[in-house]
Amino acid sequence: MKEQIQDLLAQATGRDASDFSDTTADLYADGLLDSMATVQFLLSLQDEFDIQVPVSEFDRSAWSSVDKIEDRVKELQND
């Protein structure tokens, strides 16, 4: 799942997937993810993992690293 998330991040940001290899790095603080790419990324996540991510309830701090994203996706798949 981590590799899928890294690939989706790469597609949304136009970066290389290796830029997301540190799965604990804060994607926002490190400038790897911005608000425009976040929207595209969330839409891709929803399609890839068949989940719903309510944008109105989106808390950036809960989605700020690859590890945190993976945790959230797993939670949403179990809902």
All heavy atoms as a GROMACS GRO file, in nm:
protein
  623
    1MET      N    1   0.082  -0.120   0.000
    1MET     CA    2   0.000   0.000   0.000
    1MET      C    3   0.087   0.126   0.000
    1MET      O    4   0.052   0.223  -0.066
    1MET     CB    5  -0.093   0.000   0.121
    1MET     CG    6  -0.182   0.123   0.125
    1MET     SD    7  -0.294   0.133   0.267
    1MET     CE    8  -0.415   0.011   0.223
    2LYS      N    9   0.199   0.122   0.071
    2LYS     CA   10   0.287   0.241   0.076
    2LYS      C   11   0.334   0.279  -0.064
    2LYS      O   12   0.335   0.398  -0.098
    2LYS     CB   13   0.409   0.214   0.164
    2LYS     CG   14   0.386   0.235   0.311
    2LYS     CD   15   0.518   0.227   0.384
    2LYS     CE   16   0.512   0.214   0.531
    2LYS     NZ   17   0.398   0.238   0.607
    3GLU      N   18   0.371   0.179  -0.145
    3GLU     CA   19   0.418   0.209  -0.280
    3GLU      C   20   0.309   0.271  -0.365
    3GLU      O   21   0.334   0.363  -0.442
    3GLU     CB   22   0.472   0.083  -0.347
    3GLU     CG   23   0.606   0.040  -0.293
    3GLU     CD   24   0.661  -0.084  -0.364
    3GLU    OE1   25   0.608  -0.122  -0.470
    3GLU    OE2   26   0.757  -0.141  -0.311
    4GLN      N   27   0.186   0.223  -0.349
    4GLN     CA   28   0.074   0.282  -0.422
    4GLN      C   29   0.055   0.428  -0.381
    4GLN      O   30   0.032   0.514  -0.466
    4GLN     CB   31  -0.055   0.204  -0.394
    4GLN     CG   32  -0.061   0.068  -0.459
    4GLN     CD   33  -0.182  -0.008  -0.411
    4GLN    OE1   34  -0.186  -0.053  -0.296
    4GLN    NE2   35  -0.281  -0.022  -0.497
    5ILE      N   36   0.064   0.454  -0.252
    5ILE     CA   37   0.048   0.591  -0.202
    5ILE      C   38   0.160   0.680  -0.256
    5ILE      O   39   0.136   0.791  -0.301
    5ILE     CB   40   0.044   0.592  -0.047
    5ILE    CG1   41  -0.085   0.526   0.002
    5ILE    CG2   42   0.059   0.734   0.008
    5ILE    CD1   43  -0.090   0.498   0.150
    6GLN      N   44   0.282   0.629  -0.253
    6GLN     CA   45   0.396   0.706  -0.306
    6GLN      C   46   0.378   0.734  -0.454
    6GLN      O   47   0.407   0.844  -0.501
    6GLN     CB   48   0.526   0.630  -0.280
    6GLN     CG   49   0.562   0.626  -0.133
    6GLN     CD   50   0.667   0.522  -0.099
    6GLN    OE1   51   0.670   0.415  -0.157
    6GLN    NE2   52   0.754   0.555  -0.003
    7ASP      N   53   0.329   0.637  -0.530
    7ASP     CA   54   0.304   0.658  -0.673
    7ASP      C   55   0.196   0.762  -0.696
    7ASP      O   56   0.208   0.848  -0.785
    7ASP     CB   57   0.265   0.526  -0.741
    7ASP     CG   58   0.382   0.430  -0.755
    7ASP    OD1   59   0.500   0.475  -0.744
    7ASP    OD2   60   0.357   0.310  -0.776
    8LEU      N   61   0.089   0.757  -0.616
    8LEU     CA   62  -0.018   0.856  -0.630
    8LEU      C   63   0.030   0.995  -0.594
    8LEU      O   64  -0.007   1.094  -0.659
    8LEU     CB   65  -0.139   0.817  -0.544
    8LEU     CG   66  -0.214   0.690  -0.588
    8LEU    CD1   67  -0.320   0.654  -0.485
    8LEU    CD2   68  -0.277   0.708  -0.725
    9LEU      N   69   0.114   1.005  -0.491
    9LEU     CA   70   0.172   1.134  -0.454
    9LEU      C   71   0.259   1.187  -0.568
    9LEU      O   72   0.254   1.306  -0.601
    9LEU     CB   73   0.255   1.122  -0.327
    9LEU     CG   74   0.176   1.114  -0.196
    9LEU    CD1   75   0.264   1.064  -0.082
    9LEU    CD2   76   0.117   1.251  -0.163
   10ALA      N   77   0.336   1.100  -0.628
   10ALA     CA   78   0.423   1.140  -0.740
   10ALA      C   79   0.339   1.192  -0.856
   10ALA      O   80   0.371   1.295  -0.916
   10ALA     CB   81   0.510   1.023  -0.784
   11GLN      N   82   0.230   1.123  -0.888
   11GLN     CA   83   0.143   1.166  -0.997
   11GLN      C   84   0.079   1.302  -0.967
   11GLN      O   85   0.070   1.388  -1.054
   11GLN     CB   86   0.034   1.062  -1.021
   11GLN     CG   87   0.086   0.933  -1.080
   11GLN     CD   88  -0.019   0.824  -1.082
   11GLN    OE1   89  -0.139   0.851  -1.072
   11GLN    NE2   90   0.025   0.700  -1.094
   12ALA      N   91   0.034   1.320  -0.843
   12ALA     CA   92  -0.035   1.444  -0.805
   12ALA      C   93   0.059   1.564  -0.801
   12ALA      O   94   0.018   1.677  -0.825
   12ALA     CB   95  -0.103   1.426  -0.670
   13THR      N   96   0.186   1.538  -0.770
   13THR     CA   97   0.281   1.649  -0.752
   13THR      C   98   0.376   1.668  -0.870
   13THR      O   99   0.446   1.768  -0.877
   13THR     CB  100   0.366   1.627  -0.626
   13THR    OG1  101   0.440   1.505  -0.642
   13THR    CG2  102   0.280   1.620  -0.501
   14GLY      N  103   0.381   1.570  -0.960
   14GLY     CA  104   0.476   1.578  -1.070
   14GLY      C  105   0.619   1.548  -1.027
   14GLY      O  106   0.714   1.579  -1.097
   15ARG      N  107   0.634   1.489  -0.912
   15ARG     CA  108   0.766   1.453  -0.860
   15ARG      C  109   0.793   1.305  -0.884
   15ARG      O  110   0.705   1.231  -0.925
   15ARG     CB  111   0.774   1.482  -0.709
   15ARG     CG  112   0.765   1.629  -0.674
   15ARG     CD  113   0.768   1.645  -0.523
   15ARG     NE  114   0.796   1.780  -0.483
   15ARG     CZ  115   0.915   1.834  -0.473
   15ARG    NH1  116   1.022   1.764  -0.500
   15ARG    NH2  117   0.932   1.957  -0.435
   16ASP      N  118   0.912   1.263  -0.849
   16ASP     CA  119   0.948   1.123  -0.857
   16ASP      C  120   0.902   1.052  -0.729
   16ASP      O  121   0.906   1.112  -0.621
   16ASP     CB  122   1.101   1.110  -0.871
   16ASP     CG  123   1.143   0.969  -0.901
   16ASP    OD1  124   1.142   0.932  -1.020
   16ASP    OD2  125   1.174   0.896  -0.805
   17ALA      N  126   0.858   0.928  -0.739
   17ALA     CA  127   0.810   0.854  -0.622
   17ALA      C  128   0.918   0.843  -0.515
   17ALA      O  129   0.887   0.836  -0.396
   17ALA     CB  130   0.761   0.716  -0.663
   18SER      N  131   1.045   0.844  -0.556
   18SER     CA  132   1.154   0.835  -0.457
   18SER      C  133   1.158   0.956  -0.365
   18SER      O  134   1.214   0.949  -0.255
   18SER     CB  135   1.288   0.817  -0.527
   18SER     OG  136   1.321   0.931  -0.603
   19ASP      N  137   1.097   1.068  -0.406
   19ASP     CA  138   1.090   1.187  -0.320
   19ASP      C  139   1.007   1.160  -0.195
   19ASP      O  140   1.014   1.236  -0.098
   19ASP     CB  141   1.030   1.306  -0.395
   19ASP     CG  142   1.122   1.360  -0.502
   19ASP    OD1  143   1.244   1.330  -0.499
   19ASP    OD2  144   1.074   1.432  -0.592
   20PHE      N  145   0.929   1.052  -0.198
   20PHE     CA  146   0.840   1.020  -0.087
   20PHE      C  147   0.887   0.894  -0.013
   20PHE      O  148   0.810   0.830   0.056
   20PHE     CB  149   0.697   1.002  -0.140
   20PHE     CG  150   0.649   1.122  -0.215
   20PHE    CD1  151   0.653   1.125  -0.354
   20PHE    CD2  152   0.606   1.235  -0.149
   20PHE    CE1  153   0.612   1.237  -0.424
   20PHE    CE2  154   0.565   1.348  -0.217
   20PHE     CZ  155   0.567   1.349  -0.355
   21SER      N  156   1.015   0.863  -0.028
   21SER     CA  157   1.068   0.740   0.033
   21SER      C  158   1.078   0.747   0.185
   21SER      O  159   1.071   0.646   0.253
   21SER     CB  160   1.205   0.705  -0.027
   21SER     OG  161   1.297   0.809  -0.003
   22ASP      N  162   1.096   0.868   0.240
   22ASP     CA  163   1.094   0.883   0.386
   22ASP      C  164   0.948   0.888   0.428
   22ASP      O  165   0.883   0.992   0.417
   22ASP     CB  166   1.167   1.010   0.429
   22ASP     CG  167   1.167   1.030   0.579
   22ASP    OD1  168   1.100   0.952   0.652
   22ASP    OD2  169   1.232   1.125   0.626
   23THR      N  170   0.897   0.774   0.472
   23THR     CA  171   0.753   0.763   0.497
   23THR      C  172   0.706   0.835   0.623
   23THR      O  173   0.587   0.843   0.648
   23THR     CB  174   0.711   0.615   0.503
   23THR    OG1  175   0.779   0.551   0.611
   23THR    CG2  176   0.740   0.544   0.372
   24THR      N  177   0.799   0.890   0.700
   24THR     CA  178   0.762   0.966   0.820
   24THR      C  179   0.776   1.117   0.800
   24THR      O  180   0.736   1.195   0.886
   24THR     CB  181   0.847   0.924   0.942
   24THR    OG1  182   0.984   0.953   0.914
   24THR    CG2  183   0.829   0.776   0.972
   25ALA      N  184   0.832   1.158   0.686
   25ALA     CA  185   0.855   1.301   0.660
   25ALA      C  186   0.722   1.376   0.648
   25ALA      O  187   0.624   1.324   0.594
   25ALA     CB  188   0.935   1.317   0.531
   26ASP      N  189   0.721   1.498   0.698
   26ASP     CA  190   0.603   1.584   0.686
   26ASP      C  191   0.598   1.641   0.544
   26ASP      O  192   0.680   1.726   0.508
   26ASP     CB  193   0.608   1.697   0.789
   26ASP     CG  194   0.479   1.777   0.794
   26ASP    OD1  195   0.427   1.815   0.686
   26ASP    OD2  196   0.431   1.803   0.905
   27LEU      N  197   0.505   1.594   0.465
   27LEU     CA  198   0.496   1.630   0.324
   27LEU      C  199   0.469   1.779   0.303
   27LEU      O  200   0.515   1.837   0.204
   27LEU     CB  201   0.386   1.548   0.256
   27LEU     CG  202   0.404   1.396   0.265
   27LEU    CD1  203   0.280   1.325   0.211
   27LEU    CD2  204   0.528   1.353   0.190
   28TYR      N  205   0.396   1.840   0.395
   28TYR     CA  206   0.364   1.983   0.383
   28TYR      C  207   0.482   2.068   0.427
   28TYR      O  208   0.520   2.163   0.359
   28TYR     CB  209   0.238   2.016   0.462
   28TYR     CG  210   0.116   1.947   0.406
   28TYR    CD1  211   0.066   1.831   0.464
   28TYR    CD2  212   0.052   1.995   0.292
   28TYR    CE1  213  -0.045   1.767   0.411
   28TYR    CE2  214  -0.058   1.932   0.238
   28TYR     CZ  215  -0.106   1.818   0.298
   28TYR     OH  216  -0.215   1.753   0.245
   29ALA      N  217   0.540   2.036   0.542
   29ALA     CA  218   0.653   2.113   0.593
   29ALA      C  219   0.773   2.105   0.499
   29ALA      O  220   0.848   2.202   0.486
   29ALA     CB  221   0.692   2.064   0.732
   30ASP      N  222   0.789   1.990   0.434
   30ASP     CA  223   0.902   1.972   0.342
   30ASP      C  224   0.874   2.026   0.201
   30ASP      O  225   0.958   2.016   0.113
   30ASP     CB  226   0.940   1.824   0.332
   30ASP     CG  227   1.000   1.771   0.463
   30ASP    OD1  228   1.030   1.853   0.552
   30ASP    OD2  229   1.016   1.649   0.475
   31GLY      N  230   0.755   2.081   0.181
   31GLY     CA  231   0.720   2.140   0.052
   31GLY      C  232   0.694   2.038  -0.058
   31GLY      O  233   0.695   2.073  -0.177
   32LEU      N  234   0.667   1.914  -0.021
   32LEU     CA  235   0.640   1.811  -0.121
   32LEU      C  236   0.494   1.807  -0.164
   32LEU      O  237   0.461   1.752  -0.268
   32LEU     CB  238   0.681   1.674  -0.067
   32LEU     CG  239   0.831   1.655  -0.041
   32LEU    CD1  240   0.856   1.524   0.033
   32LEU    CD2  241   0.908   1.659  -0.172
   33LEU      N  242   0.406   1.863  -0.083
   33LEU     CA  243   0.263   1.860  -0.112
   33LEU      C  244   0.203   1.996  -0.079
   33LEU      O  245   0.229   2.052   0.027
   33LEU     CB  246   0.198   1.749  -0.027
   33LEU     CG  247   0.059   1.701  -0.063
   33LEU    CD1  248   0.052   1.650  -0.207
   33LEU    CD2  249   0.016   1.590   0.031
   34ASP      N  250   0.124   2.049  -0.172
   34ASP     CA  251   0.054   2.175  -0.148
   34ASP      C  252  -0.097   2.152  -0.161
   34ASP      O  253  -0.142   2.041  -0.187
   34ASP     CB  254   0.103   2.284  -0.243
   34ASP     CG  255   0.077   2.252  -0.390
   34ASP    OD1  256  -0.011   2.169  -0.421
   34ASP    OD2  257   0.145   2.312  -0.475
   35SER      N  258  -0.174   2.258  -0.144
   35SER     CA  259  -0.320   2.241  -0.141
   35SER      C  260  -0.377   2.193  -0.274
   35SER      O  261  -0.469   2.111  -0.276
   35SER     CB  262  -0.388   2.371  -0.097
   35SER     OG  263  -0.351   2.477  -0.183
   36MET      N  264  -0.325   2.241  -0.385
   36MET     CA  265  -0.374   2.197  -0.516
   36MET      C  266  -0.345   2.049  -0.538
   36MET      O  267  -0.431   1.973  -0.582
   36MET     CB  268  -0.312   2.281  -0.628
   36MET     CG  269  -0.359   2.424  -0.630
   36MET     SD  270  -0.535   2.439  -0.658
   36MET     CE  271  -0.544   2.393  -0.831
   37ALA      N  272  -0.224   2.007  -0.508
   37ALA     CA  273  -0.188   1.867  -0.525
   37ALA      C  274  -0.264   1.778  -0.427
   37ALA      O  275  -0.296   1.663  -0.459
   37ALA     CB  276  -0.038   1.849  -0.509
   38THR      N  277  -0.296   1.832  -0.310
   38THR     CA  278  -0.371   1.756  -0.210
   38THR      C  279  -0.507   1.714  -0.264
   38THR      O  280  -0.549   1.599  -0.250
   38THR     CB  281  -0.388   1.835  -0.080
   38THR    OG1  282  -0.259   1.860  -0.024
   38THR    CG2  283  -0.473   1.760   0.021
   39VAL      N  284  -0.576   1.807  -0.329
   39VAL     CA  285  -0.708   1.776  -0.384
   39VAL      C  286  -0.697   1.666  -0.489
   39VAL      O  287  -0.773   1.568  -0.485
   39VAL     CB  288  -0.774   1.903  -0.443
   39VAL    CG1  289  -0.902   1.869  -0.515
   39VAL    CG2  290  -0.798   2.006  -0.333
   40GLN      N  291  -0.604   1.680  -0.579
   40GLN     CA  292  -0.584   1.578  -0.683
   40GLN      C  293  -0.547   1.444  -0.619
   40GLN      O  294  -0.597   1.338  -0.657
   40GLN     CB  295  -0.477   1.621  -0.781
   40GLN     CG  296  -0.456   1.523  -0.894
   40GLN     CD  297  -0.353   1.569  -0.994
   40GLN    OE1  298  -0.310   1.684  -0.993
   40GLN    NE2  299  -0.313   1.480  -1.081
   41PHE      N  300  -0.459   1.448  -0.521
   41PHE     CA  301  -0.416   1.327  -0.452
   41PHE      C  302  -0.533   1.258  -0.383
   41PHE      O  303  -0.549   1.136  -0.392
   41PHE     CB  304  -0.305   1.361  -0.352
   41PHE     CG  305  -0.264   1.246  -0.265
   41PHE    CD1  306  -0.205   1.134  -0.320
   41PHE    CD2  307  -0.287   1.250  -0.129
   41PHE    CE1  308  -0.168   1.026  -0.238
   41PHE    CE2  309  -0.250   1.145  -0.048
   41PHE     CZ  310  -0.191   1.031  -0.103
   42LEU      N  311  -0.616   1.335  -0.312
   42LEU     CA  312  -0.731   1.277  -0.242
   42LEU      C  313  -0.828   1.210  -0.339
   42LEU      O  314  -0.880   1.102  -0.312
   42LEU     CB  315  -0.803   1.382  -0.159
   42LEU     CG  316  -0.729   1.431  -0.036
   42LEU    CD1  317  -0.807   1.542   0.034
   42LEU    CD2  318  -0.701   1.317   0.061
   43LEU      N  319  -0.850   1.272  -0.453
   43LEU     CA  320  -0.937   1.212  -0.554
   43LEU      C  321  -0.878   1.081  -0.605
   43LEU      O  322  -0.950   0.982  -0.621
   43LEU     CB  323  -0.960   1.310  -0.670
   43LEU     CG  324  -1.040   1.434  -0.636
   43LEU    CD1  325  -1.042   1.531  -0.754
   43LEU    CD2  326  -1.182   1.398  -0.594
   44SER      N  327  -0.749   1.078  -0.626
   44SER     CA  328  -0.682   0.956  -0.671
   44SER      C  329  -0.689   0.847  -0.564
   44SER      O  330  -0.711   0.730  -0.596
   44SER     CB  331  -0.535   0.984  -0.705
   44SER     OG  332  -0.525   1.075  -0.810
   45LEU      N  333  -0.670   0.887  -0.439
   45LEU     CA  334  -0.680   0.790  -0.329
   45LEU      C  335  -0.819   0.727  -0.324
   45LEU      O  336  -0.832   0.606  -0.304
   45LEU     CB  337  -0.656   0.860  -0.195
   45LEU     CG  338  -0.517   0.863  -0.136
   45LEU    CD1  339  -0.522   0.932   0.000
   45LEU    CD2  340  -0.453   0.728  -0.124
   46GLN      N  341  -0.920   0.810  -0.339
   46GLN     CA  342  -1.058   0.760  -0.335
   46GLN      C  343  -1.080   0.657  -0.444
   46GLN      O  344  -1.141   0.551  -0.420
   46GLN     CB  345  -1.158   0.875  -0.348
   46GLN     CG  346  -1.157   0.966  -0.228
   46GLN     CD  347  -1.254   1.081  -0.237
   46GLN    OE1  348  -1.323   1.107  -0.140
   46GLN    NE2  349  -1.261   1.150  -0.348
   47ASP      N  350  -1.031   0.684  -0.564
   47ASP     CA  351  -1.048   0.591  -0.676
   47ASP      C  352  -0.967   0.464  -0.655
   47ASP      O  353  -1.015   0.354  -0.677
   47ASP     CB  354  -1.006   0.657  -0.808
   47ASP     CG  355  -1.101   0.766  -0.853
   47ASP    OD1  356  -1.216   0.770  -0.804
   47ASP    OD2  357  -1.060   0.848  -0.937
   48GLU      N  358  -0.843   0.479  -0.614
   48GLU     CA  359  -0.751   0.366  -0.600
   48GLU      C  360  -0.794   0.268  -0.490
   48GLU      O  361  -0.785   0.147  -0.507
   48GLU     CB  362  -0.610   0.417  -0.572
   48GLU     CG  363  -0.505   0.310  -0.559
   48GLU     CD  364  -0.463   0.250  -0.692
   48GLU    OE1  365  -0.486   0.312  -0.798
   48GLU    OE2  366  -0.405   0.140  -0.690
   49PHE      N  367  -0.840   0.323  -0.378
   49PHE     CA  368  -0.869   0.239  -0.261
   49PHE      C  369  -1.018   0.227  -0.230
   49PHE      O  370  -1.054   0.168  -0.128
   49PHE     CB  371  -0.793   0.292  -0.139
   49PHE     CG  372  -0.644   0.281  -0.154
   49PHE    CD1  373  -0.567   0.394  -0.180
   49PHE    CD2  374  -0.580   0.158  -0.145
   49PHE    CE1  375  -0.430   0.386  -0.195
   49PHE    CE2  376  -0.442   0.149  -0.160
   49PHE     CZ  377  -0.367   0.262  -0.185
   50ASP      N  378  -1.102   0.284  -0.316
   50ASP     CA  379  -1.247   0.277  -0.299
   50ASP      C  380  -1.290   0.324  -0.160
   50ASP      O  381  -1.356   0.252  -0.083
   50ASP     CB  382  -1.299   0.135  -0.325
   50ASP     CG  383  -1.450   0.133  -0.342
   50ASP    OD1  384  -1.507   0.233  -0.387
   50ASP    OD2  385  -1.511   0.029  -0.308
   51ILE      N  386  -1.245   0.445  -0.126
   51ILE     CA  387  -1.279   0.507   0.001
   51ILE      C  388  -1.339   0.645  -0.025
   51ILE      O  389  -1.331   0.696  -0.138
   51ILE     CB  390  -1.155   0.523   0.093
   51ILE    CG1  391  -1.048   0.608   0.024
   51ILE    CG2  392  -1.103   0.387   0.135
   51ILE    CD1  393  -0.928   0.643   0.111
   52GLN      N  394  -1.399   0.703   0.077
   52GLN     CA  395  -1.449   0.839   0.069
   52GLN      C  396  -1.374   0.924   0.171
   52GLN      O  397  -1.371   0.889   0.290
   52GLN     CB  398  -1.600   0.844   0.098
   52GLN     CG  399  -1.684   0.782  -0.010
   52GLN     CD  400  -1.666   0.853  -0.144
   52GLN    OE1  401  -1.672   0.974  -0.152
   52GLN    NE2  402  -1.642   0.775  -0.249
   53VAL      N  403  -1.314   1.031   0.124
   53VAL     CA  404  -1.241   1.124   0.212
   53VAL      C  405  -1.318   1.255   0.210
   53VAL      O  406  -1.310   1.331   0.114
   53VAL     CB  407  -1.096   1.147   0.163
   53VAL    CG1  408  -1.023   1.240   0.258
   53VAL    CG2  409  -1.022   1.015   0.147
   54PRO      N  410  -1.397   1.283   0.316
   54PRO     CA  411  -1.472   1.408   0.319
   54PRO      C  412  -1.376   1.528   0.329
   54PRO      O  413  -1.306   1.544   0.428
   54PRO     CB  414  -1.556   1.396   0.446
   54PRO     CG  415  -1.543   1.255   0.493
   54PRO     CD  416  -1.418   1.200   0.433
   55VAL      N  417  -1.372   1.607   0.225
   55VAL     CA  418  -1.281   1.722   0.220
   55VAL      C  419  -1.313   1.819   0.334
   55VAL      O  420  -1.223   1.878   0.392
   55VAL     CB  421  -1.288   1.792   0.083
   55VAL    CG1  422  -1.201   1.916   0.081
   55VAL    CG2  423  -1.246   1.695  -0.027
   56SER      N  424  -1.439   1.830   0.370
   56SER     CA  425  -1.478   1.922   0.478
   56SER      C  426  -1.421   1.878   0.613
   56SER      O  427  -1.406   1.960   0.703
   56SER     CB  428  -1.630   1.931   0.487
   56SER     OG  429  -1.684   1.803   0.516
   57GLU      N  430  -1.388   1.751   0.627
   57GLU     CA  431  -1.333   1.700   0.752
   57GLU      C  432  -1.184   1.672   0.741
   57GLU      O  433  -1.125   1.612   0.830
   57GLU     CB  434  -1.406   1.572   0.792
   57GLU     CG  435  -1.553   1.592   0.818
   57GLU     CD  436  -1.626   1.462   0.842
   57GLU    OE1  437  -1.562   1.362   0.876
   57GLU    OE2  438  -1.749   1.461   0.827
   58PHE      N  439  -1.122   1.716   0.632
   58PHE     CA  440  -0.981   1.689   0.609
   58PHE      C  441  -0.896   1.769   0.707
   58PHE      O  442  -0.905   1.891   0.714
   58PHE     CB  443  -0.943   1.727   0.465
   58PHE     CG  444  -0.798   1.704   0.433
   58PHE    CD1  445  -0.753   1.577   0.404
   58PHE    CD2  446  -0.708   1.809   0.432
   58PHE    CE1  447  -0.619   1.555   0.374
   58PHE    CE2  448  -0.575   1.789   0.402
   58PHE     CZ  449  -0.531   1.661   0.373
   59ASP      N  450  -0.815   1.697   0.784
   59ASP     CA  451  -0.723   1.758   0.879
   59ASP      C  452  -0.581   1.731   0.828
   59ASP      O  453  -0.535   1.616   0.832
   59ASP     CB  454  -0.743   1.698   1.018
   59ASP     CG  455  -0.645   1.751   1.121
   59ASP    OD1  456  -0.568   1.845   1.090
   59ASP    OD2  457  -0.644   1.698   1.233
   60ARG      N  458  -0.516   1.833   0.780
   60ARG     CA  459  -0.384   1.818   0.718
   60ARG      C  460  -0.284   1.744   0.807
   60ARG      O  461  -0.205   1.664   0.759
   60ARG     CB  462  -0.332   1.957   0.681
   60ARG     CG  463  -0.219   1.956   0.584
   60ARG     CD  464  -0.205   2.092   0.523
   60ARG     NE  465  -0.094   2.162   0.584
   60ARG     CZ  466  -0.038   2.268   0.532
   60ARG    NH1  467  -0.087   2.321   0.421
   60ARG    NH2  468   0.062   2.327   0.592
   61SER      N  469  -0.290   1.768   0.936
   61SER     CA  470  -0.193   1.703   1.026
   61SER      C  471  -0.213   1.551   1.031
   61SER      O  472  -0.118   1.478   1.057
   61SER     CB  473  -0.202   1.762   1.166
   61SER     OG  474  -0.328   1.736   1.224
   62ALA      N  475  -0.334   1.505   1.004
   62ALA     CA  476  -0.361   1.360   1.005
   62ALA      C  477  -0.320   1.293   0.874
   62ALA      O  478  -0.320   1.171   0.865
   62ALA     CB  479  -0.509   1.336   1.032
   63TRP      N  480  -0.285   1.373   0.774
   63TRP     CA  481  -0.249   1.322   0.641
   63TRP      C  482  -0.112   1.373   0.598
   63TRP      O  483  -0.083   1.383   0.480
   63TRP     CB  484  -0.353   1.368   0.538
   63TRP     CG  485  -0.489   1.314   0.560
   63TRP    CD1  486  -0.584   1.359   0.647
   63TRP    CD2  487  -0.548   1.202   0.492
   63TRP    NE1  488  -0.697   1.283   0.638
   63TRP    CE2  489  -0.678   1.187   0.542
   63TRP    CE3  490  -0.502   1.115   0.393
   63TRP    CZ2  491  -0.763   1.087   0.497
   63TRP    CZ3  492  -0.588   1.016   0.349
   63TRP    CH2  493  -0.717   1.002   0.401
   64SER      N  494  -0.025   1.405   0.691
   64SER     CA  495   0.098   1.478   0.658
   64SER      C  496   0.218   1.391   0.623
   64SER      O  497   0.322   1.444   0.586
   64SER     CB  498   0.135   1.571   0.773
   64SER     OG  499   0.157   1.496   0.890
   65SER      N  500   0.206   1.259   0.633
   65SER     CA  501   0.318   1.172   0.594
   65SER      C  502   0.262   1.048   0.526
   65SER      O  503   0.143   1.018   0.538
   65SER     CB  504   0.400   1.131   0.716
   65SER     OG  505   0.328   1.038   0.796
   66VAL      N  506   0.346   0.977   0.456
   66VAL     CA  507   0.303   0.854   0.389
   66VAL      C  508   0.249   0.755   0.492
   66VAL      O  509   0.145   0.692   0.470
   66VAL     CB  510   0.418   0.792   0.306
   66VAL    CG1  511   0.380   0.656   0.252
   66VAL    CG2  512   0.458   0.887   0.193
   67ASP      N  513   0.316   0.743   0.605
   67ASP     CA  514   0.269   0.652   0.710
   67ASP      C  515   0.131   0.692   0.762
   67ASP      O  516   0.044   0.606   0.781
   67ASP     CB  517   0.368   0.647   0.827
   67ASP     CG  518   0.494   0.568   0.794
   67ASP    OD1  519   0.496   0.493   0.694
   67ASP    OD2  520   0.592   0.582   0.870
   68LYS      N  521   0.111   0.821   0.785
   68LYS     CA  522  -0.019   0.867   0.834
   68LYS      C  523  -0.128   0.847   0.730
   68LYS      O  524  -0.241   0.810   0.762
   68LYS     CB  525  -0.012   1.015   0.875
   68LYS     CG  526   0.065   1.039   1.002
   68LYS     CD  527   0.067   1.186   1.036
   68LYS     CE  528   0.142   1.214   1.164
   68LYS     NZ  529   0.140   1.358   1.198
   69ILE      N  530  -0.094   0.869   0.604
   69ILE     CA  531  -0.190   0.848   0.496
   69ILE      C  532  -0.230   0.701   0.491
   69ILE      O  533  -0.349   0.668   0.480
   69ILE     CB  534  -0.132   0.894   0.361
   69ILE    CG1  535  -0.114   1.046   0.360
   69ILE    CG2  536  -0.222   0.850   0.245
   69ILE    CD1  537  -0.029   1.099   0.246
   70GLU      N  538  -0.131   0.614   0.503
   70GLU     CA  539  -0.161   0.470   0.501
   70GLU      C  540  -0.255   0.433   0.617
   70GLU      O  541  -0.352   0.359   0.597
   70GLU     CB  542  -0.032   0.390   0.510
   70GLU     CG  543  -0.056   0.239   0.507
   70GLU     CD  544   0.072   0.159   0.520
   70GLU    OE1  545   0.165   0.204   0.592
   70GLU    OE2  546   0.077   0.051   0.460
   71ASP      N  547  -0.229   0.487   0.735
   71ASP     CA  548  -0.314   0.460   0.850
   71ASP      C  549  -0.459   0.507   0.825
   71ASP      O  550  -0.554   0.436   0.855
   71ASP     CB  551  -0.260   0.527   0.976
   71ASP     CG  552  -0.132   0.464   1.027
   71ASP    OD1  553  -0.099   0.350   0.985
   71ASP    OD2  554  -0.062   0.531   1.107
   72ARG      N  555  -0.472   0.628   0.770
   72ARG     CA  556  -0.605   0.683   0.743
   72ARG      C  557  -0.679   0.601   0.638
   72ARG      O  558  -0.799   0.576   0.651
   72ARG     CB  559  -0.596   0.830   0.700
   72ARG     CG  560  -0.552   0.925   0.807
   72ARG     CD  561  -0.655   0.939   0.920
   72ARG     NE  562  -0.780   0.992   0.867
   72ARG     CZ  563  -0.901   0.945   0.898
   72ARG    NH1  564  -0.918   0.844   0.980
   72ARG    NH2  565  -1.009   0.998   0.846
   73VAL      N  566  -0.610   0.560   0.534
   73VAL     CA  567  -0.673   0.479   0.429
   73VAL      C  568  -0.724   0.348   0.489
   73VAL      O  569  -0.838   0.307   0.463
   73VAL     CB  570  -0.576   0.453   0.312
   73VAL    CG1  571  -0.630   0.347   0.218
   73VAL    CG2  572  -0.547   0.582   0.236
   74LYS      N  573  -0.642   0.285   0.571
   74LYS     CA  574  -0.685   0.160   0.635
   74LYS      C  575  -0.808   0.181   0.723
   74LYS      O  576  -0.900   0.100   0.723
   74LYS     CB  577  -0.569   0.101   0.717
   74LYS     CG  578  -0.461   0.040   0.631
   74LYS     CD  579  -0.346  -0.012   0.714
   74LYS     CE  580  -0.237  -0.072   0.627
   74LYS     NZ  581  -0.121  -0.116   0.706
   75GLU      N  582  -0.810   0.291   0.798
   75GLU     CA  583  -0.925   0.323   0.882
   75GLU      C  584  -1.051   0.341   0.796
   75GLU      O  585  -1.158   0.290   0.829
   75GLU     CB  586  -0.901   0.450   0.962
   75GLU     CG  587  -0.803   0.437   1.075
   75GLU     CD  588  -0.772   0.571   1.138
   75GLU    OE1  589  -0.849   0.668   1.121
   75GLU    OE2  590  -0.667   0.581   1.205
   76LEU      N  591  -1.038   0.414   0.687
   76LEU     CA  592  -1.152   0.441   0.600
   76LEU      C  593  -1.200   0.316   0.526
   76LEU      O  594  -1.319   0.302   0.500
   76LEU     CB  595  -1.118   0.552   0.500
   76LEU     CG  596  -1.102   0.691   0.562
   76LEU    CD1  597  -1.040   0.787   0.463
   76LEU    CD2  598  -1.235   0.743   0.613
   77GLN      N  599  -1.109   0.225   0.498
   77GLN     CA  600  -1.149   0.098   0.435
   77GLN      C  601  -1.228   0.012   0.531
   77GLN      O  602  -1.312  -0.067   0.489
   77GLN     CB  603  -1.026   0.020   0.386
   77GLN     CG  604  -0.964   0.079   0.263
   77GLN     CD  605  -0.838   0.003   0.221
   77GLN    OE1  606  -0.759  -0.040   0.304
   77GLN    NE2  607  -0.821  -0.010   0.091
   78ASN      N  608  -1.204   0.028   0.659
   78ASN     CA  609  -1.273  -0.053   0.760
   78ASN      C  610  -1.407   0.007   0.804
   78ASN      O  611  -1.481  -0.056   0.877
   78ASN     CB  612  -1.184  -0.075   0.882
   78ASN     CG  613  -1.064  -0.163   0.848
   78ASN    OD1  614  -1.073  -0.251   0.764
   78ASN    ND2  615  -0.953  -0.138   0.913
   79ASP      N  616  -1.432   0.132   0.765
   79ASP     CA  617  -1.558   0.199   0.804
   79ASP      C  618  -1.676   0.144   0.726
   79ASP      O  619  -1.670   0.094   0.621
   79ASP     CB  620  -1.549   0.350   0.783
   79ASP     CG  621  -1.466   0.416   0.892
   79ASP    OD1  622  -1.434   0.348   0.991
   79ASP    OD2  623  -1.433   0.534   0.876
   0.00000   0.00000   0.00000
